[in-house]
């Protein structure tokens, strides 16, 4: 249809020479249509990678502003202008696709490194060294050599702790998940770290899909960290971020993960965590979260 219209116009205008050029113009238009169709398909593929939730991908190539050419300068044809614009779009699409692939590769590397690190820390946490074997002296009386504890000392301390823990009020608001977390928080705030760890772990296990799970898991990691267990804390923080990336405390868990890695003498890994924190949550970080990240980067000497 384009060819017929072009040829008819050329005949009506009395320019037979244009008829010979019509097939070339038609071929150029067909080639452009093919390229545009391919670009649309590739753009949709990139959109699915960059916006998995289905957000629209806005075009970033606009038609450049044109100015009137100086007298005597031959003007370019519309087909040539369109070809140049399609070429620019292809170039930007190739750059965008390369960036997506590079980001995906970096994320896979980070996940593999953390999975390996998680396995190492879990195996270390589960290992309990046996007590040293002391040679016995035949002439010595084992009963006499053993230290005699002060009567009632250990029992009294244990009873006092139990009483103090029992004094921590259990909330009862009717929201079982929130009450479980709140009780764990009160135990942690009172510095009863082992009891808080037990309560918060039970909360995460039971209410792992509830909205409170992100807060409970993050506080569990902090209870481990405050109790001098950075290995368990690092695993807990990373799992909370990995399983609940949109949770209330996902960004906090990444920030605290960096701190746990610094305590484990792994500053390079901590720097990777801070880079991930900046990349994923940079625009939404609170002042306290950003301050913690900046302080951690300084301690880890991140470049």
C-alpha positions in Angstrom: 0.0 0.0 0.0 2.9 2.4 0.8 4.5 1.6 -2.5 1.3 2.3 -4.5 0.6 5.6 -2.7 4.2 6.7 -3.2 4.2 5.8 -6.9 0.9 7.5 -7.5 2.0 10.7 -5.8 5.2 10.7 -7.9 3.2 10.4 -11.1 0.8 13.1 -10.1 3.6 15.5 -9.4 5.2 14.7 -12.7 8.4 13.3 -11.1 8.9 9.9 -12.7 12.4 9.7 -11.3 10.9 9.3 -7.8 9.2 6.1 -8.8 12.5 4.4 -9.1 13.3 5.4 -5.6 10.1 4.0 -4.1 11.2 0.4 -3.7 14.3 1.5 -1.8 12.1 3.6 0.6 9.7 0.7 1.1 12.6 -1.7 1.9 14.0 0.8 4.4 10.5 1.1 6.1 10.2 -2.7 6.2 13.7 -3.0 7.8 12.8 -0.3 10.4 9.5 -2.1 11.2 11.5 -5.3 11.8 14.0 -3.5 14.0 11.3 -1.7 16.0 9.4 -5.0 16.6 12.6 -6.6 17.8 13.4 -3.7 20.1 9.9 -3.8 21.6 10.4 -7.5 22.4 13.8 -7.0 23.9 12.6 -4.0 25.9 9.8 -6.1 27.4 12.3 -8.8 28.4 14.5 -6.2 30.1 11.4 -4.7 31.8 10.5 -8.1 33.3 14.1 -8.3 34.8 14.2 -4.7 36.1 10.6 -4.5 37.2 9.4 -8.0 38.2 6.3 -6.4 39.8 5.2 -5.1 36.4 6.1 -1.4 36.7 6.2 0.3 33.4 9.5 1.0 31.8 9.6 4.6 30.6 11.5 5.4 27.5 14.6 7.5 28.0 15.2 8.4 24.4 13.4 11.5 23.3 13.4 13.0 19.8 16.2 15.5 19.8 15.4 19.1 19.3 16.1 20.2 15.7 17.1 23.6 14.5 16.7 25.0 11.1 19.7 24.1 8.9 21.7 26.9 7.4 20.9 27.9 3.8 22.4 25.6 1.3 22.6 22.6 3.7 20.8 19.5 2.3 18.1 18.3 4.7 18.0 14.7 5.9 15.0 12.5 5.0 12.4 11.4 7.6 13.6 7.8 7.1 17.2 8.8 7.9 16.1 10.6 11.0 14.0 7.6 12.1 16.9 5.2 11.4 19.2 7.3 13.6 16.7 7.3 16.4 16.2 3.6 16.2 20.0 3.1 16.2 20.3 5.2 19.4 17.5 3.2 21.0 19.3 -0.1 20.1 22.5 1.3 21.7 20.8 2.3 24.9 18.9 -1.0 25.1 22.2 -2.9 24.8 23.7 -0.8 27.5 20.7 -1.4 29.8 20.8 -5.2 29.2 24.4 -5.3 30.0 23.8 -3.4 33.3 21.0 -5.8 34.3 23.2 -8.8 33.6 26.1 -7.3 35.6 23.8 -6.5 38.6 22.3 -10.0 38.5 25.9 -11.5 38.5 26.9 -9.4 41.5 23.8 -10.4 43.4 24.4 -14.1 42.7 28.0 -13.7 43.9 26.9 -12.1 47.2 24.3 -14.8 47.8 26.8 -17.6 47.2 29.4 -16.0 49.5 26.8 -15.6 52.3 25.5 -19.1 51.9 29.0 -20.4 52.2 29.7 -18.2 55.2 26.4 -19.2 56.8 27.3 -22.9 56.5 30.7 -22.3 58.0 29.3 -20.4 61.0 26.6 -22.9 61.7 29.1 -25.7 61.8 31.3 -23.7 64.2 28.4 -22.9 66.4 27.4 -26.6 66.6 30.9 -27.8 67.5 31.5 -28.1 71.2 35.1 -28.7 72.2 35.5 -31.6 74.8 37.0 -30.6 78.2 40.7 -31.2 78.5 41.7 -34.5 80.1 43.8 -34.0 83.2 46.2 -36.7 84.3 45.2 -38.2 87.7 47.7 -38.4 90.6 47.4 -41.8 92.3 48.5 -40.4 95.7 45.9 -37.7 95.6 42.4 -38.1 96.8 40.0 -36.9 94.0 37.4 -36.0 96.6 39.9 -33.9 98.5 41.3 -32.3 95.4 38.0 -31.1 94.0 37.0 -27.6 95.1 34.1 -27.5 97.5 31.4 -25.0 96.4 30.0 -22.7 99.0 26.7 -24.2 100.2 23.7 -22.5 98.6 25.7 -20.1 96.4 24.9 -21.4 93.0 21.4 -22.4 93.9 20.7 -18.9 95.4 22.0 -17.2 92.3 19.9 -19.4 90.0 16.8 -18.9 92.1 17.3 -15.1 92.1 17.6 -15.1 88.3 14.5 -17.2 87.9 12.6 -14.8 90.2 13.9 -11.8 88.2 12.9 -13.4 84.9 9.5 -14.3 86.3 9.0 -10.6 87.3 9.1 -9.6 83.6 5.5 -9.1 82.7 4.0 -11.1 79.8 1.8 -8.9 77.7 -1.7 -10.0 76.9 -3.4 -7.8 74.3 -5.1 -10.6 72.3 -2.6 -10.5 69.5 -0.6 -13.6 70.1 2.2 -12.8 67.6 2.7 -9.2 68.9 2.6 -10.4 72.5 5.2 -13.0 71.9 7.5 -10.4 70.3 6.8 -7.9 73.0 7.7 -10.4 75.8 11.0 -11.2 74.0 11.7 -7.5 73.7 11.2 -7.0 77.5 13.5 -9.9 78.3 16.2 -8.4 75.9 15.7 -4.9 77.4 16.2 -6.4 80.9 19.4 -8.0 79.6 18.2 -11.5 80.1 19.8 -12.5 76.8 19.5 -16.3 76.8 15.9 -16.1 77.8 15.2 -13.5 75.2 16.9 -15.6 72.5 14.7 -18.6 73.4 11.5 -16.5 73.3 12.4 -14.6 70.1 13.5 -17.8 68.3 10.2 -19.4 69.2 8.3 -16.4 68.0 10.1 -16.4 64.6 9.5 -20.2 64.2 5.8 -19.9 65.0 5.0 -16.6 63.4 7.5 -16.5 60.6 5.0 -15.2 58.0 3.5 -12.6 60.2 4.5 -8.9 60.0 6.1 -9.1 63.4 8.6 -11.7 62.2 11.0 -9.2 60.7 11.2 -7.4 64.1 11.5 -10.6 66.1 14.3 -12.0 63.9 16.2 -8.8 63.9 16.0 -8.5 67.7 17.0 -12.2 68.0 20.2 -11.3 66.1 20.9 -8.4 68.4 20.3 -10.7 71.5 23.0 -13.0 70.1 25.3 -10.1 69.4 24.8 -8.6 72.9 25.5 -12.0 74.4 28.9 -12.3 72.6 27.7 -14.6 69.8 28.5 -12.7 66.6 28.6 -15.9 64.5 25.0 -16.8 65.4 24.0 -13.2 65.1 25.4 -12.9 61.5 23.5 -15.9 60.3 20.2 -14.6 61.9 20.6 -11.1 60.4 21.3 -12.5 57.0 18.4 -14.9 57.0 16.0 -12.1 58.1 17.1 -9.9 55.2 17.1 -12.8 52.7 13.6 -14.2 53.7 11.9 -10.8 54.4 13.6 -8.2 52.2 10.6 -5.9 52.6 10.1 -6.4 56.3 10.2 -3.7 58.9 13.7 -4.5 60.0 15.3 -5.8 56.8 17.6 -2.7 56.4 18.4 -2.8 60.1 19.4 -6.5 59.8 21.8 -5.6 57.0 23.4 -2.8 59.0 23.7 -5.1 62.1 25.1 -7.9 59.9 27.9 -5.5 58.9 28.7 -4.9 62.6 28.6 -8.7 63.4 31.1 -9.3 60.5 33.4 -6.6 61.9 33.4 -8.4 65.3 34.2 -11.6 63.4 37.3 -9.9 61.9 35.8 -10.0 58.4 36.0 -6.3 57.3 35.9 -7.1 53.6 32.7 -9.0 53.9 31.3 -6.2 56.0 32.1 -3.7 53.2 30.1 -5.9 50.8 27.2 -5.9 53.1 27.2 -2.1 53.4 27.4 -1.8 49.6 24.3 -4.0 49.4 22.6 -1.9 52.0 23.3 1.3 50.1 22.2 -0.2 46.8 18.9 -1.8 48.0 17.7 0.7 50.6 19.8 3.8 50.0 16.9 6.2 49.3 14.8 4.9 52.2 17.5 4.7 54.9 16.7 6.6 58.1 19.3 8.9 59.7 20.2 6.3 62.3 20.6 3.5 59.8 22.8 5.7 57.5 24.8 6.8 60.5 25.4 3.2 61.5 26.4 2.3 58.0 28.8 5.2 57.7 30.3 4.3 61.1 30.7 0.7 60.1 32.3 1.6 56.8 34.9 3.7 58.7 35.6 0.8 61.2 35.9 -1.7 58.3 38.0 0.8 56.3 35.9 0.3 53.2 37.1 2.0 50.1 
